[in-house]
Amino acid sequence: MLHVAVPDEGLVTQLADTGARLSVWTIGQPPPATPFDLLVLPYMMPADELRRLPAGVAAVVQSQTLGYDGVADRLPPGFVYCNAPDVHEASTAELALGLIIAVRRGFPGFGGAQLEHRWAHRRQPGLAGSRVLLLGVGGVGEQLRIRLEPFEVDLVRVARTARRDAHGQVHAIAELPGLLPTADVVVVAVPLTAETRGLVSDGFLAAMQDGALLVNVARGPVADTSALVAHAARGRLHMALDVTDPEPLPPDHPLWSAPNVLITPHVGGHTDAMAPRMRRVIRTQIERLSAGLRPANIVVET
């Protein structure tokens, strides 16, 4: 019988029909007498915690997140690490769209006026007819493309290399200097890699046109925080940030009070849609391992 460790009792109940032996275990507890076949990590567990994994505690480690930046540097030898695709992409794209609409239609300002009992009627730029520059055409980017279709935007997609797909042209990231000044909205939905770290730099922000909106639903370090602070202080750009660097953002950080900045606390994928999708990922792994197959979605193997 497959022995599976999960981080909470709720998952024990929800996966009881899988036929696996289920135990609640998290890093820091004494290791089991015999290794787990599958270890499911807590949601949003910092990558640094992986250093504390006891040697041989599990054959396969299953994350509850899509991103796996920093895992290869911190995962001890002897582990297979799997990420969780098709769990968070739709909800993250949903949040990105919500942030775009909120800022373009002036929701933060209207919310402030409501608290003051003030009728603040004014025209806002809106979304229809605007040009949206989407950086990243992976899972989140594709889900956002689908959601933007009904909004009559001019969507320009950018990836590492130029190509054409079923939905048209994808521009290369090297083309950004010419594309940024044309965009009303720039959405960053790329994975954090050595190439994308600091991608949103002082030069990147300076190339954006006055009044443009930057939305970051990728990872905090994709953007240079000092550059964000400097450009936010000038009030020339709008920003909607679901991720920051550092994270959580300290209470005294200048981004909190910068003009035209809307911050959400890394909640892109954290909706009611997550739990059933995550259970589906775990069930798939249990089925595969029980059948003697390799686990799905291996991203790091040490």
Secondary structure as GFF3:
##gff-version 3
##sequence-region A 1 302
A	DSSP	beta_strand	3	6	.	.	.	ID=ss1
A	DSSP	alpha_helix	9	14	.	.	.	ID=ss2
A	DSSP	three_ten_helix	16	18	.	.	.	ID=ss3
A	DSSP	beta_strand	21	24	.	.	.	ID=ss4
A	DSSP	beta_strand	36	40	.	.	.	ID=ss5
A	DSSP	three_ten_helix	47	52	.	.	.	ID=ss6
A	DSSP	beta_strand	58	62	.	.	.	ID=ss7
A	DSSP	alpha_helix	71	74	.	.	.	ID=ss8
A	DSSP	beta_strand	80	82	.	.	.	ID=ss9
A	DSSP	alpha_helix	89	104	.	.	.	ID=ss10
A	DSSP	alpha_helix	107	115	.	.	.	ID=ss11
A	DSSP	beta_strand	131	135	.	.	.	ID=ss12
A	DSSP	alpha_helix	139	148	.	.	.	ID=ss13
A	DSSP	three_ten_helix	149	151	.	.	.	ID=ss14
A	DSSP	beta_strand	154	159	.	.	.	ID=ss15
A	DSSP	beta_strand	163	165	.	.	.	ID=ss16
A	DSSP	beta_strand	168	172	.	.	.	ID=ss17
A	DSSP	three_ten_helix	173	175	.	.	.	ID=ss18
A	DSSP	alpha_helix	176	179	.	.	.	ID=ss19
A	DSSP	three_ten_helix	180	182	.	.	.	ID=ss20
A	DSSP	beta_strand	185	188	.	.	.	ID=ss21
A	DSSP	alpha_helix	202	207	.	.	.	ID=ss22
A	DSSP	beta_strand	213	216	.	.	.	ID=ss23
A	DSSP	three_ten_helix	220	222	.	.	.	ID=ss24
A	DSSP	alpha_helix	225	234	.	.	.	ID=ss25
A	DSSP	beta_strand	238	241	.	.	.	ID=ss26
A	DSSP	three_ten_helix	254	257	.	.	.	ID=ss27
A	DSSP	beta_strand	261	263	.	.	.	ID=ss28
A	DSSP	alpha_helix	274	290	.	.	.	ID=ss29
A	DSSP	beta_strand	298	301	.	.	.	ID=ss30
###
